[in-house]
Amino acid sequence: MDLLRSERTFERGFRLLMGQYKERLYWHIRRLVLVHEDADDVLQNTFIKIYRGILQFEGKSRLYTWLYRIATNEAITYLQSKARHAAAPGRRYWRTTSRSSPACVPTGSPSSSRRTPSRRSMPTSTASCSPR
């Protein structure tokens, strides 16, 4: 923690802090967000917040407790954002390119996705359809 107090040694101190807590924070975040890539993104955001705020750490709690709380808040923010995007309008529907072709292509633009697709444009089985 002393290395973080001096401008000359701040970078070295922060690298040491990252090395010491990166794995523990990663697994904490991963339990919350479940997907590796998402956990990596949240961990990066967590360390950005820590970097910007480490000098405001008052020492009223253990350092790991403070880091853990930042990681938890970042994971919650990520999950809320992900839920908002999943519920937002603009999801695309998929239709087959022809009656004989199982390939699927998106229909319409994001603005037209609010319309309900006709029964004819909906695939009968989505098992063979995957978004490109």
KOLMAR-802053 format. One record per residue (C-alpha): residue number from 1; residue in one letter; x, y, z. Coordinates in steps of 0.05 Angstrom, whole numbers, always signed. Example, Ala and Ser with C-alpha at 12.3 -4.5 7.8 and 13.67 -1.06 7.14 Angstrom:
[torpa 1, a, [+246, -90, +156]]
[torpa 2, s, [+273, -21, +143]]
***
This chain:
[torpa 1, m, [+0, +0, +0]]
[torpa 2, d, [+59, +47, +13]]
[torpa 3, l, [+81, +41, -59]]
[torpa 4, l, [+15, +71, -81]]
[torpa 5, r, [+26, +134, -41]]
[torpa 6, s, [+84, +160, -83]]
[torpa 7, e, [+77, +182, -155]]
[torpa 8, r, [+145, +151, -169]]
[torpa 9, t, [+125, +82, -146]]
[torpa 10, f, [+50, +83, -159]]
[torpa 11, e, [+52, +42, -223]]
[torpa 12, r, [+95, -12, -192]]
[torpa 13, g, [+51, -14, -131]]
[torpa 14, f, [-12, -20, -173]]
[torpa 15, r, [+18, -77, -213]]
[torpa 16, l, [+34, -113, -149]]
[torpa 17, l, [-36, -101, -123]]
[torpa 18, m, [-65, -129, -188]]
[torpa 19, g, [-20, -190, -185]]
[torpa 20, q, [-40, -204, -114]]
[torpa 21, y, [-116, -197, -122]]
[torpa 22, k, [-131, -210, -195]]
[torpa 23, e, [-147, -284, -189]]
[torpa 24, r, [-189, -278, -126]]
[torpa 25, l, [-230, -221, -156]]
[torpa 26, y, [-237, -258, -222]]
[torpa 27, w, [-268, -319, -190]]
[torpa 28, h, [-314, -276, -147]]
[torpa 29, i, [-338, -240, -209]]
[torpa 30, r, [-342, -304, -249]]
[torpa 31, r, [-390, -334, -198]]
[torpa 32, l, [-436, -274, -209]]
[torpa 33, v, [-433, -265, -285]]
[torpa 34, l, [-419, -338, -304]]
[torpa 35, v, [-385, -326, -372]]
[torpa 36, h, [-309, -321, -376]]
[torpa 37, e, [-308, -264, -426]]
[torpa 38, d, [-358, -225, -386]]
[torpa 39, a, [-319, -237, -322]]
[torpa 40, d, [-255, -211, -357]]
[torpa 41, d, [-292, -148, -378]]
[torpa 42, v, [-320, -136, -309]]
[torpa 43, l, [-251, -149, -278]]
[torpa 44, q, [-220, -98, -324]]
[torpa 45, n, [-273, -47, -305]]
[torpa 46, t, [-261, -64, -232]]
[torpa 47, f, [-187, -50, -237]]
[torpa 48, i, [-200, +15, -273]]
[torpa 49, k, [-245, +37, -215]]
[torpa 50, i, [-192, +15, -165]]
[torpa 51, y, [-138, +52, -203]]
[torpa 52, r, [-178, +116, -203]]
[torpa 53, g, [-199, +110, -130]]
[torpa 54, i, [-143, +76, -93]]
[torpa 55, l, [-118, +141, -62]]
[torpa 56, q, [-187, +152, -31]]
[torpa 57, f, [-183, +85, +5]]
[torpa 58, e, [-185, +106, +78]]
[torpa 59, g, [-165, +40, +110]]
[torpa 60, k, [-228, +35, +152]]
[torpa 61, s, [-235, -37, +126]]
[torpa 62, r, [-186, -87, +99]]
[torpa 63, l, [-162, -73, +28]]
[torpa 64, y, [-192, -137, +1]]
[torpa 65, t, [-260, -119, +30]]
[torpa 66, w, [-257, -53, -8]]
[torpa 67, l, [-235, -88, -73]]
[torpa 68, y, [-288, -142, -65]]
[torpa 69, r, [-342, -89, -58]]
[torpa 70, i, [-320, -53, -121]]
[torpa 71, a, [-319, -119, -159]]
[torpa 72, t, [-388, -137, -133]]
[torpa 73, n, [-416, -69, -153]]
[torpa 74, e, [-385, -74, -223]]
[torpa 75, a, [-414, -144, -232]]
[torpa 76, i, [-483, -121, -211]]
[torpa 77, t, [-479, -61, -257]]
[torpa 78, y, [-459, -107, -314]]
[torpa 79, l, [-516, -156, -301]]
[torpa 80, q, [-566, -99, -298]]
[torpa 81, s, [-540, -71, -363]]
[torpa 82, k, [-543, -139, -396]]
[torpa 83, a, [-615, -149, -372]]
[torpa 84, r, [-635, -80, -399]]
[torpa 85, h, [-605, -95, -467]]
[torpa 86, a, [-639, -163, -470]]
[torpa 87, a, [-707, -132, -455]]
[torpa 88, a, [-697, -73, -503]]
[torpa 89, p, [-735, -71, -568]]
[torpa 90, g, [-695, -83, -631]]
[torpa 91, r, [-684, -158, -626]]
[torpa 92, r, [-686, -189, -695]]
[torpa 93, y, [-729, -246, -719]]
[torpa 94, w, [-701, -299, -765]]
[torpa 95, r, [-732, -327, -828]]
[torpa 96, t, [-711, -380, -877]]
[torpa 97, t, [-683, -357, -944]]
[torpa 98, s, [-728, -405, -981]]
[torpa 99, r, [-775, -462, -966]]
[torpa 100, s, [-722, -513, -984]]
[torpa 101, s, [-663, -478, -951]]
[torpa 102, p, [-651, -487, -876]]
[torpa 103, a, [-605, -426, -873]]
[torpa 104, c, [-633, -368, -834]]
[torpa 105, v, [-624, -294, -846]]
[torpa 106, p, [-647, -234, -805]]
[torpa 107, t, [-710, -199, -828]]
[torpa 108, g, [-718, -124, -831]]
[torpa 109, s, [-681, -70, -796]]
[torpa 110, p, [-676, -61, -721]]
[torpa 111, s, [-731, -9, -725]]
[torpa 112, s, [-778, -57, -761]]
[torpa 113, s, [-767, -113, -710]]
[torpa 114, r, [-824, -88, -667]]
[torpa 115, r, [-871, -115, -720]]
[torpa 116, t, [-894, -186, -710]]
[torpa 117, p, [-868, -230, -767]]
[torpa 118, s, [-918, -267, -809]]
[torpa 119, r, [-927, -341, -797]]
[torpa 120, r, [-896, -353, -866]]
[torpa 121, s, [-831, -318, -847]]
[torpa 122, m, [-821, -357, -782]]
[torpa 123, p, [-779, -419, -786]]
[torpa 124, t, [-816, -483, -769]]
[torpa 125, s, [-756, -508, -730]]
[torpa 126, t, [-703, -465, -700]]
[torpa 127, a, [-657, -525, -688]]
[torpa 128, s, [-626, -517, -757]]
[torpa 129, c, [-625, -441, -754]]
[torpa 130, s, [-569, -403, -723]]
[torpa 131, p, [-556, -328, -727]]
[torpa 132, r, [-497, -311, -772]]
***
